[in-house]
Amino acid sequence: MKLNPSRVAGQLVSGSQRLVAISNLLRKGSREFDFLLHGKSMAPTLPDSSWIRVLPAEKGRFTVGQVLTYASKDRVMAHRLVRSMKSGSSEYLITRGDATVCCDWPVPATSVLGTVTAFSTGGLWQPVGPPPDRGLVFRSMAFLISNLVGNLLRVSPRIAVSTAKRIIRIHGMVEKARGYLKRRVALGSGRGVAL
């Protein structure tokens, strides 16, 4: 099976374990590698279809605020680290895309491929900046969700992952409903009918 490391942030890849192994090999030489980013979850910090440069992570050296790439089942993700904690003897990381209020489900620190150091949208490489400023409601909701998942992680990684997945699913349904209502209101106001 041919390994295609050119898709990140939610796109299918073959053999996430192989990606971790390749990343471990690259760590020895500290060589950066590039990925093509697909998805809007890190916008506006990392625009959709931009290239990202990844520096293989040093084992156990993660800082809240860094944008990490990690293998998660059949996908490679590029999201910002919001929390790092231990559950039992294992270290887990909780990440979140800059554009979303929901954190991802916790992943083992061993699944990290590296840190995103730069991005390019047209050939010019730029450093990754801080997350965009968000309103109080967004920040509060993001904090509450990641805090809930983090506290559940202390009890059981399985419960934390399950809860995070449910929150993400519910948030997705709410966003679809909001989009639908906005379209209905826009259609109604175009015809002079209020809904």
Salt bridges, closest charged atoms under 4 A:
ASP34 OD1 - ARG53 NE 2.91
GLU58 OE1 - ARG61 NH1 3.85
ASP74 OD1 - ARG75 NE 3.86
ASP98 OD1 - ARG80 NE 2.83
ASP104 OD2 - HIS79 ND1 2.57
GLU175 OE2 - HIS171 NE2 3.73
GLU175 OE2 - ARG178 NH1 3.08
